Amino acid sequence: MIPRKRAAVLGSPIAHSLSPVLHRAAYRELGLEDWSYDRFEVDETGLPGFFGQLDETWAGLSLTMPLKRAVIPLLDGISDTAACVEAVNTVVCTEDGRRLGDNTDIPGMIAALGERGVEKVDSAAVLGAGATASSALAALSRICTGQVTAYVRGPARAAEMRGWGERLGVDVRTADWADAAAALHAQLVVSTTPAGVTDALAGAVPDAPGTLFDVLYDPWPTAVAGAWAARGGAVVGGLDLLVHQAVLQVEQMTGRAPAPLSAMREAGERALGTR
């Protein structure tokens, strides 16, 4: 039997991805010298063709945008965690030829917050809408005991976030993006917006902020994260999320646990430092 030793991250664009750095660091620490982890530029139209050439050498795939939902029809099954947000970021190729999907973003968020001592909150705010925001709501469904306020642009996105709240069992109230500065007074603030979108809020960070979870990692720190830390608030960054979700991917794909969290984080920090 040919050993299963290939894995990769797929998406478009993909050149910026730190996943190869993290997974290769894990393989080195685990002594998996015959394992490789690459990146491939693949969009929705190219995904079925890529799946068609997977053979027994493949252990798994990491997926980023825009593939997290497009991959679902190509799979033999998905976990309850992935199903709850209709998003798969991890595919494990089993020995009997099945391709199973999971979502490690959600437990990765919970683990990243837990690492900073955030295990339960009474209320929270989410900045933005979309796939990452829905994953944030899924994570908050497990750690937030009260209301979540989502700050979004437009009624369509507001309705989408309320819909996700109903589906996930989260009490979601929506507010207009124009009032986003009010979000910064929440016990936990989760920012899921693209780079630069929250920069104008940096001056509105309160004197005694709670915890900020900003899912970006490049550029880092964001303007808001820098202002937050300067005022003594706890900050969880996108690299924390990326590492924790990658740890779970490595464990699922290799069957080896625990994955080397510290080595993976250090490799990611070094890589970011050269950008």
PAKE-125783 format. One record per residue (C-alpha): residue in one letter; x, y, z. Coordinates in Angstrom, 1 decimal, m for minus. Example, Ala and Ser with C-alpha at 12.3 -4.5 7.8 and 13.67 -1.06 7.14 Angstrom:
BEGIN
PT  rest       u       v       w
PT     a    12.3    m4.5     7.8
PT     s    13.7    m1.1     7.1
! end
This chain:
BEGIN
PT  rest       u       v       w
PT     m     0.0     0.0     0.0
PT     i     1.2     3.5    m0.9
PT     p     1.5     5.6     2.3
PT     r    m0.9     8.5     2.6
PT     k     1.3    11.5     2.8
PT     r    m0.1    14.3     0.8
PT     a    m2.2    17.3     2.0
PT     a    m2.8    20.8     0.7
PT     v    m4.8    24.0     1.1
PT     l    m7.1    25.0    m1.8
PT     g    m8.7    28.4    m2.5
PT     s    m8.6    31.5    m4.6
PT     p    m6.6    33.6    m4.0
PT     i    m4.3    31.3    m2.1
PT     a    m0.7    32.7    m2.4
PT     h    m1.0    34.5     0.9
PT     s    m2.0    31.4     2.9
PT     l     0.1    30.5     6.0
PT     s    m1.4    27.0     6.1
PT     p     1.7    25.3     4.5
PT     v     3.9    27.0     7.0
PT     l     1.9    25.7     9.9
PT     h     1.3    22.1     8.7
PT     r     4.9    21.6     7.6
PT     a     6.0    22.7    11.0
PT     a     3.7    20.1    12.6
PT     y     5.0    17.4    10.3
PT     r     8.6    18.2    11.3
PT     e     7.8    18.1    15.0
PT     l     5.9    14.8    14.6
PT     g     8.6    13.2    12.5
PT     l     6.4    12.8     9.5
PT     e     9.3    13.2     7.0
PT     d     7.4    11.6     4.1
PT     w     4.5    14.0     4.4
PT     s     4.0    17.0     2.1
PT     y     1.7    20.0     2.3
PT     d     1.2    22.3    m0.6
PT     r    m1.1    25.1    m1.8
PT     f    m3.2    25.1    m5.0
PT     e    m5.1    27.9    m6.7
PT     v    m8.6    26.4    m7.1
PT     d   m11.9    28.1    m7.6
PT     e   m15.5    26.7    m7.6
PT     t   m15.3    25.7   m11.2
PT     g   m12.0    23.8   m10.8
PT     l   m12.9    22.0    m7.6
PT     p   m14.7    19.0    m9.0
PT     g   m11.7    18.4   m11.4
PT     f    m9.3    18.6    m8.5
PT     f   m11.3    16.1    m6.5
PT     g   m11.3    13.8    m9.5
PT     q    m7.6    13.4    m9.4
PT     l    m7.3    12.6    m5.6
PT     d    m5.8     9.2    m5.0
PT     e    m4.8     7.0    m2.1
PT     t    m1.7     9.2    m1.4
PT     w    m4.0    12.0    m0.2
PT     a    m4.7    12.4     3.5
PT     g    m6.7    15.6     3.5
PT     l    m7.4    19.1     2.3
PT     s    m7.7    22.5     3.9
PT     l   m10.2    24.8     2.2
PT     t   m10.5    28.5     2.2
PT     m   m12.8    30.9     0.3
PT     p   m14.6    30.5    m2.0
PT     l   m14.7    26.7    m1.5
PT     k   m16.2    26.1     2.0
PT     r   m19.7    25.7     0.7
PT     a   m19.0    24.6    m2.9
PT     v   m17.2    21.5    m1.6
PT     i   m20.2    20.0     0.2
PT     p   m21.9    18.3    m2.8
PT     l   m18.5    16.5    m3.5
PT     l   m18.3    14.9    m0.1
PT     d   m19.5    11.6     1.3
PT     g   m20.5    13.2     4.6
PT     i   m20.0    16.2     6.8
PT     s   m19.8    16.7    10.6
PT     d   m22.6    18.3    12.6
PT     t   m20.3    21.2    13.2
PT     a   m19.8    21.8     9.5
PT     a   m23.5    21.3     8.8
PT     c   m24.6    23.9    11.4
PT     v   m23.0    26.7     9.3
PT     e   m23.0    24.9     5.9
PT     a   m19.2    25.5     5.7
PT     v   m16.4    22.9     5.4
PT     n   m12.8    23.9     5.8
PT     t   m11.4    20.5     6.4
PT     v   m11.6    17.3     4.2
PT     v   m10.2    14.0     5.5
PT     c    m9.6    11.2     3.0
PT     t   m10.2     7.9     4.7
PT     e    m8.6     4.6     4.0
PT     d   m11.8     3.2     2.5
PT     g   m11.9     6.1     0.0
PT     r   m14.4     8.4     1.6
PT     r   m14.1    12.1     1.7
PT     l   m15.4    13.6     5.0
PT     g   m15.9    17.2     5.7
PT     d   m15.5    19.1     9.0
PT     n   m15.3    22.7    10.2
PT     t   m12.4    23.3    12.5
PT     d   m12.9    27.1    12.5
PT     i   m15.6    26.9    15.1
PT     p   m13.7    24.8    17.7
PT     g   m10.6    26.8    16.7
PT     m   m12.3    30.0    17.7
PT     i   m13.4    28.5    21.0
PT     a    m9.9    27.2    21.7
PT     a    m8.3    30.5    20.9
PT     l   m10.6    32.4    23.2
PT     g   m10.2    29.7    25.9
PT     e    m6.4    30.1    25.7
PT     r    m6.9    33.8    26.8
PT     g    m9.2    32.8    29.6
PT     v   m12.5    33.6    27.8
PT     e   m14.7    30.6    28.4
PT     k   m18.1    32.2    29.1
PT     v   m19.5    35.6    28.4
PT     d   m22.8    37.2    29.2
PT     s   m23.0    39.2    25.9
PT     a   m21.0    39.8    22.7
PT     a   m20.8    41.9    19.6
PT     v   m20.0    40.7    16.0
PT     l   m18.7    43.1    13.4
PT     g   m19.6    42.1     9.9
PT     a   m21.6    39.3     8.2
PT     g   m20.8    36.4     6.0
PT     a   m19.2    33.0     6.4
PT     t   m16.8    34.0     9.1
PT     a   m19.5    35.8    11.0
PT     s   m21.7    32.7    10.9
PT     s   m18.9    30.6    12.3
PT     a   m18.4    33.2    15.0
PT     l   m22.1    32.9    15.9
PT     a   m21.7    29.1    16.1
PT     a   m18.8    29.5    18.5
PT     l   m20.7    32.1    20.5
PT     s   m23.6    29.6    20.8
PT     r   m21.4    27.6    23.0
PT     i   m19.8    30.3    25.2
PT     c   m22.3    33.3    25.2
PT     t   m25.2    33.0    27.6
PT     g   m26.9    36.2    26.5
PT     q   m27.6    38.4    23.5
PT     v   m25.2    38.9    20.5
PT     t   m25.4    42.2    18.6
PT     a   m24.3    42.0    15.0
PT     y   m23.3    45.2    13.3
PT     v   m23.8    45.0     9.6
PT     r   m24.5    47.0     6.4
PT     g   m28.0    46.8     4.9
PT     p   m31.2    44.9     5.7
PT     a   m30.3    41.8     3.7
PT     r   m27.2    41.1     5.8
PT     a   m29.1    41.9     9.0
PT     a   m31.8    39.4     8.0
PT     e   m29.1    36.8     7.2
PT     m   m27.4    37.2    10.6
PT     r   m30.8    36.9    12.4
PT     g   m31.5    33.8    10.4
PT     w   m28.2    32.3    11.4
PT     g   m29.0    33.2    15.0
PT     e   m32.3    31.3    14.9
PT     r   m30.7    28.3    13.3
PT     l   m27.8    28.2    15.8
PT     g   m29.9    29.1    18.9
PT     v   m28.3    32.4    19.5
PT     d   m30.2    35.5    20.5
PT     v   m29.1    37.9    17.7
PT     r   m30.0    41.6    17.6
PT     t   m28.8    43.5    14.5
PT     a   m27.6    47.1    14.4
PT     d   m26.5    49.4    11.6
PT     w   m22.8    49.6    10.8
PT     a   m23.0    53.4    11.3
PT     d   m23.3    52.6    15.1
PT     a   m20.5    50.1    15.1
PT     a   m18.5    52.2    17.7
PT     a   m21.1    51.0    20.3
PT     a   m19.9    47.5    19.7
PT     l   m16.6    48.2    21.3
PT     h   m18.2    48.4    24.8
PT     a   m19.3    44.8    24.7
PT     q   m17.7    42.2    26.9
PT     l   m16.4    40.3    23.8
PT     v   m16.1    41.8    20.4
PT     v   m15.5    39.6    17.4
PT     s   m14.4    41.4    14.2
PT     t   m14.9    39.4    11.0
PT     t   m14.4    42.2     8.5
PT     p   m11.7    42.5     5.7
PT     a    m8.5    44.5     6.3
PT     g    m9.1    48.2     6.8
PT     v   m12.8    48.1     7.4
PT     t   m12.6    48.7    11.1
PT     d    m9.6    51.1    11.1
PT     a   m11.9    54.1    11.6
PT     l   m13.1    52.6    14.9
PT     a    m9.7    52.7    16.5
PT     g   m10.3    56.1    18.1
PT     a   m13.5    54.8    19.7
PT     v   m11.9    52.0    21.8
PT     p   m13.0    52.6    25.4
PT     d   m10.5    53.2    28.3
PT     a   m11.2    49.8    29.8
PT     p   m12.1    47.4    27.0
PT     g   m13.0    43.8    27.3
PT     t   m11.8    41.2    24.9
PT     l   m11.3    41.7    21.1
PT     f   m11.1    38.8    18.7
PT     d   m10.0    40.1    15.4
PT     v    m9.8    37.3    12.8
PT     l    m7.3    39.1    10.6
PT     y    m3.6    38.2    10.8
PT     d    m2.0    40.2     7.9
PT     p    m1.6    43.1     8.4
PT     w    m1.2    42.8    12.1
PT     p    m1.9    44.4    14.4
PT     t    m5.0    46.1    12.9
PT     a    m5.6    49.6    14.0
PT     v    m8.3    48.5    16.4
PT     a    m6.2    45.7    17.8
PT     g    m3.3    48.1    18.4
PT     a    m5.5    50.6    20.2
PT     w    m7.2    47.8    22.1
PT     a    m3.9    46.5    23.5
PT     a    m2.7    50.0    24.3
PT     r    m5.7    50.5    26.6
PT     g    m5.1    47.2    28.4
PT     g    m7.7    45.0    26.7
PT     a    m7.2    41.4    25.8
PT     v    m6.6    40.7    22.1
PT     v    m7.0    37.4    20.3
PT     g    m5.8    37.6    16.7
PT     g    m6.3    35.8    13.4
PT     l    m3.0    33.9    13.9
PT     d    m4.4    32.4    17.1
PT     l    m7.5    31.2    15.2
PT     l    m5.4    30.0    12.2
PT     v    m3.1    27.9    14.5
PT     h    m5.9    26.4    16.6
PT     q    m7.9    25.3    13.6
PT     a    m4.8    24.0    11.9
PT     v    m3.9    21.9    15.0
PT     l    m7.3    20.2    14.7
PT     q    m6.7    19.6    11.0
PT     v    m3.3    18.1    11.5
PT     e    m4.7    15.7    14.2
PT     q    m7.5    14.6    11.9
PT     m    m5.4    14.2     8.8
PT     t    m2.4    12.4    10.4
PT     g    m4.2    10.6    13.2
PT     r    m1.5    12.0    15.6
PT     a    m2.4    14.0    18.7
PT     p    m1.7    16.3    20.2
PT     a    m0.4    18.4    17.3
PT     p     2.5    20.7    18.2
PT     l     0.7    24.0    18.9
PT     s     3.7    26.0    20.1
PT     a     5.9    24.9    17.1
PT     m     3.1    25.8    14.7
PT     r     2.5    29.2    16.2
PT     e     6.2    30.0    16.2
PT     a     6.5    29.1    12.5
PT     g     3.5    31.3    11.7
PT     e     5.0    34.2    13.7
PT     r     8.3    33.9    11.8
PT     a     6.6    33.8     8.5
PT     l     4.5    36.8     9.2
PT     g     7.6    38.6    10.4
PT     t     9.2    38.4     6.9
PT     r     6.2    39.9     5.1
! end
